[in-house]
């Protein structure tokens, strides 16, 4: 029973910290892409700008920024806790 608990609920190796690093890189890539997309959209449709599109873009930016920060924080915590 103890082996079962350690196998499924025990601590993972330090290599698993790379999972958060990959998520951080992906989130940052999407964040940069969305910033450029939003800027391009604003410049292209300046005369007929849609307020809903701007609000949804800003909401996506906030979501991606928070995902980037959370994954970066989790990666840092994982690396510092497993020495």
C-alpha positions in Angstrom: 0.0 0.0 0.0 2.9 2.4 0.8 4.5 1.7 -2.6 1.1 2.5 -4.3 0.9 5.8 -2.4 4.5 6.8 -3.3 4.0 5.8 -6.9 0.9 7.8 -7.5 1.0 10.6 -5.0 4.7 11.0 -4.1 7.0 13.8 -5.3 8.2 13.9 -8.9 11.7 14.3 -10.2 13.3 17.6 -11.1 12.9 16.8 -14.8 9.1 17.4 -14.4 9.9 21.1 -13.8 10.6 21.3 -17.5 6.8 20.9 -18.0 6.3 24.4 -16.5 9.2 25.7 -18.6 7.5 24.5 -21.8 4.2 26.0 -20.8 5.9 29.3 -20.0 7.6 29.4 -23.4 4.3 28.6 -25.2 2.4 31.2 -23.2 5.0 33.8 -24.0 4.9 33.0 -27.7 1.1 33.3 -27.8 1.3 36.5 -25.8 3.8 38.1 -28.2 1.7 36.9 -31.2 -1.5 38.3 -29.8 0.1 41.7 -29.0 1.2 42.0 -32.6 -2.2 40.8 -33.9 -4.1 43.3 -31.8 -1.8 46.2 -32.8 -2.2 45.2 -36.5 -6.0 44.9 -36.1 -6.2 48.4 -34.5 -4.1 50.0 -37.3 -6.0 48.2 -40.1 -9.5 48.9 -38.8 -8.9 52.3 -37.2 -11.9 53.9 -38.9 -14.4 51.2 -38.2 -13.1 49.9 -34.9 -15.3 47.4 -33.1 -15.3 48.0 -29.3 -16.2 44.3 -28.6 -13.3 43.1 -30.6 -10.9 45.4 -28.6 -12.4 44.2 -25.3 -12.1 40.5 -26.3 -8.5 41.1 -27.4 -7.6 42.8 -24.1 -9.3 40.0 -22.2 -7.2 37.5 -24.1 -4.1 39.5 -23.5 -4.8 39.5 -19.7 -5.5 35.8 -19.8 -2.3 34.9 -21.6 -0.2 37.3 -19.4 -1.6 35.6 -16.3 -0.9 32.1 -17.8 2.7 33.2 -18.5 3.2 34.6 -15.0 1.7 31.6 -13.3 3.7 29.1 -15.3 6.9 31.1 -14.8 6.2 31.2 -11.0 5.5 27.5 -10.8 8.7 26.7 -12.8 10.7 28.9 -10.4 9.0 27.3 -7.3 9.6 23.8 -8.7 13.3 24.5 -9.4 13.9 26.1 -6.0 12.1 23.4 -4.0 13.9 20.4 -5.6 17.6 21.1 -5.0 
